[in-house]
Amino acid sequence: MKLKLNIDELNEDFFDDTRLLGIIAPTKNYHFCWQLNNSLGVKFTLNNDLEIHLRKKRRDYFFNIYQWQEPESFLVHYLYHNHHDGEYLLPEFKHIDFLWLMKGDFVENEKCQWIKNAIKNIASVQLVTELTNEQIKNKGNMVF
């Protein structure tokens, strides 16, 4: 008997009960995290264990992920840098600089809207938009 891993199903499961924001902010990832931490009172830190490695055109690309666990909650926030050295984590969103994934607990619409508004108040931010699972073609690139 041969067991086959259903990657599409795994990718869908990873995105169950998540909210994803796309952010245009042409700034360095560490600087953007610093701005978020100071403006929103969050505590994003780089998680090297979650770094995403993609191999394209015989080259290696590494995408940083910053993480913040809400205190006394199952909700974890992940901030992905969408591009590295001319390559994109989600090529369908080349104009997006950062992806903010909320995972682990249900996020109310009001809370998501508050986060979007707070991000929009950061000087380097040009756009914040919520992305739906249907819009993401390369979901597997975000799974860690």
Stockholm file with secondary structure:
# STOCKHOLM 1.0

chainA/1-144         MKLKLNIDELNEDFFDDTRLLGIIAPTKNYHFCWQLNNSLGVKFTLNNDLEIHLRKKRRDYFFNIYQWQEPESFLVHYLYHNHHDGEYLLPEFKHIDFLWLMKGDFVENEKCQWIKNAIKNIASVQLVTELTNEQIKNKGNMVF
#=GR chainA/1-144 SS CCCCCCHHHHHHHHTTTCEEEEEECCSCHHHHHHHHHHHHCCCCEECGGGCEEEEETTEEEEECEEEEECTTSSCEEEEEECEETTEESSGGGTTCCEEEEEESSCCCHHHHHHHHHHHHTSTTCCEEEEECGGGCSCGGGGCC
#=GC SS_cons         CCCCCCHHHHHHHHTTTCEEEEEECCSCHHHHHHHHHHHHCCCCEECGGGCEEEEETTEEEEECEEEEECTTSSCEEEEEECEETTEESSGGGTTCCEEEEEESSCCCHHHHHHHHHHHHTSTTCCEEEEECGGGCSCGGGGCC
//
